[in-house]
Every structure is written in C-alpha cells, then in structure tokens.
Amino acid sequence: MPSLSGSFPLGMWQLAALAVLVVCAVAGSVYLARKHLNDDTGLPDAVFWDSFAGLAVVVPAVILPSLASPWAGMMLGLLAAGTAVAAYRLAPGLISRQGARRTSREAVTADEAAAALHRRVLERWQRYELDPGYCIDFPAMSDPRQPETAALIKAMKAAERLSAGHRRDGNDAGYVPAVRRLEQALAEAERAAGVNLNASLLS
C-alpha cells in the first residue's frame, strides 16, 4: 500500500501542513457559521457561504491525500470531524466572551463621552453663576423658585452623585442617561429664562 511519505518528498511535513490547514479551515468555518447563526438577523446566506468555503478547503485536503494513502485520508477526516465537534461546542463561549469585551469597550466609550458632555454642561451653567453680565441678564437661571431652574439643580445633583459613584465603582449604568437629562434640563431652564440657545451654544 503506498504511503504519503513514500509518494511525496517530505511527506510527513506535507501531512502536518495538511493537518494544520484542515484544523484551521474547519474551526474557522464552524466558528463563523455559529456566530452568524447567533446574530439577530440569522444571516442564512452568510452561514451557507461559511460552510461552503470551509468544505471547499477541507474536502480536497482530505480526499487528495487519501488517493496516495488511505490512512492519511482517514486520519485527516477524523481530525476534521473532531475539530468540527470541538469548535461547535467551544464557539458559543468564545462568541459570548467577545460580545462581553465589545460591550465593555462600548460602555467605556459611552462613559467617556458622557463625562465630556457633563463637563461642558457644567461649564455652560457656571456662566450664569460666575459671569456678572449673565447674572444680570438672566437672573432666573440662579433662582431655584423657577420650576425649570429647580429641575436643573435636581438634575445636576443627580448627575454629580452618579458621577461620583461611577468613578468609585466603575459600573453605574445610570450615569450616561443622567447626563443626558442634565443637558436637557439646562436647555429647558435657558429657554424659560429667555436665553438665545443658538448664541449660548456658540459662545
């Protein structure tokens, strides 16, 4: 019976290279197929092409060596089947961990954007407290008896409290919406006080 090593120069190296190719192709196609299946849209076309691409690589890598050595083909076939089973079982955990890391990165980005917005909103509000001209022109912005100003002060305290908790614990999901409410409360207070919002934002 002819062997792969007897039929080709450096047959063992060729067999090792084919084994690596089979493992990578099977693992990659199974992982991508499971990932696309887990998507909200299902992406059936993507699953088909993932499977087709994997088979287009694996089938020749198994069949062609088997023509020279049935044992080599059998070994590669078993390797492909074992890799497919292992990848099918391990893929959900890997996809879940990748999703968690992606969610964490998105949360960090959202927190950084919220912190920057928080600073801008506070700087915008401080003009009505520190600039004499703004204090004279818009006294309602410093008057807590005004409903909009009272709501602004309340939103400011809530955002500051959540900001302190977020800096301490790093996991306060309420910080981002609190900053958005603060920005909206400031806009409403300015509107009620007669501030030209376009001019205020540009200055």
N, C-alpha and C positions, 0 to 999 in steps of 0.2 A: 504494500500500500504506500503510495507516495506520501511524503510529508511536506509540510510547508517549508521547513528549514532545508529539506533536500531539494526542493523545487526552485527556491529563490535564494539569491545571495543574502546573507544576513537575515535569514528567515525569522529568527527569534525577535530581532529588532522590529521587523515588519509586523509580526504578530502583536508585539507590545504596542506599537503605534496604532494598529487597528483597534486594539482593546481600549486605548485611551479615546480614540475617535468615537467608538460605539458608546462608551460611558458618557462622554460629553454631549453627544447628539441626543441620546435617549433622555438624559437628565434635563437638558435644556428644553427639549420639546415638551416633555411632561410638565415641567415647571411652568412654561409659558401657557400651555393649554389649561392647566388648573387655575392659573392667575386670571386668564381671560374668562373662564367659566365663573369665577368668583365676582367678576365685575357686575355692576348693576344692570348693564345692558346685555350681558350674556355673550356678546360678540361671537356668534356661532361661526361666522366666516373666518375670524381670526383663529378659532380653535381648529377648524379644518386645515388651514394653512400651516399652523404649528405642527399638527400631526403629519401632514403631507411632507413638510420639509424634513422632519425627523426621519420618516420612513425612507425618503429619497437618499438620505445619507447612510442609514443603518442597514437597509436591505442589501445594497451592493457590498457593504463592508462585511456582511456575514456570508452572503452567497458566493461571492468570488473566491474567498479563501477556501471555502468548502469544496470547490472544484479541485483544488490541489490537495487538500487534506480534510476529510470529513470530520476528523476530531477537532481540527482548528475551527471549522464552521460551527460544530456543536458547542464548543467552548464559548465562542463569541455570541452564539444565540442565547445560551444560558446567561451569559454576562449581561446581554441586552435585557432579557426578561427580569433578571434580578435587579438591575438598575431601574427599570421601569416601576417595579413594585416599591422599591425603596424611595424613589423620587415622588411617587404618588402619595406615599404616606408622610414624607417629610415636607412636601411642598406647602401644605396649609400652615404649618408652624412658621416656616420661613416667610411666607407671604404676610402672615399676621405680624411678625416682628418688623418686617419692612414697613407695613402700614403704621405701626406704632411709632417707628422712628420718623416717618414722614409727618404724622400728626404732631409729634413733638416739635419738629422743625417749624411747622406752620404755626403752632402755638407760640413759639419763641418769636417768630416774625411778627405775629399779631400783637404780642405784648410790647415789643419794641416800638411798633407803630403807635400803639395806644399811649405809651409813655411819652413819646414825642408830641402827640396831639395834646396830652394832658398839660405838658409844659407850655405849649403855645396858647392854650385856652387860659391858663393862669396868668401868663404874661399879658394877654389881651384884657383880662379882667382887672389886673393891677393898675392899669392906666386910670381907671375910674376911681381908684383909691389914692394913687400917688401923684397924678398929674393935676395941678390946680385948675387948669383950663377945663379938663374933662369933669372935674368935680363940680365946677360952676355950671357948665352946660348941661350936664346930665345928673342932677342930684338924685334922681330916682334909682340910679344904679347902686347907691350906697344906703338906700332906705329899705330896711327889712320889712317895713309895713306894706310895701308894694308886693302883691302876690307873686309876680314874676321874679322879683329880686329875692323874696323869701324862698321860692323854689330853687333859684340859682344857688343860694347859700346852702340849702339842704343837699343839692346835687354835688356841690363842691366838697362838703364834708364826707359824703358817702364815697366819692371817688378817692379822696385822700385816705380814708380809712382802709378801703380796699387796696390802695396802692401800698400802704404800709404792710398789710397782711401779705400782699403778693411778694414784696421784697423779702419778707421774712420766710415765707413758706414756699414761694415759687409755684403755687398750684391753685391760686384763687381765680376761678373761671369768671367771676363776676366783674373783674376789673375792666375788661375791654368794653362791655356794654355800659358800665358806669361812666366811663369817659365819654362815650357817645351821648349819653343822657346829659352829661355836664355841658358838652358843646351845644346841644340843642337848647338847654336851659339858658345858657348865656345868650344865644341868638334871640330867644323869646324875650328875655329881660331887656336886651338892647332895643328890640323892636317896640316894646312897650314904653321905653324911655325916650323914643324918638330918635335913636341913633341911626345915622345913614350907614346901613350894614356894608354896602359896597365900599364906601370911603373908609370905614373902620377896618375892613379886611385888608385894604390896600396900604394903609398907613402903618 
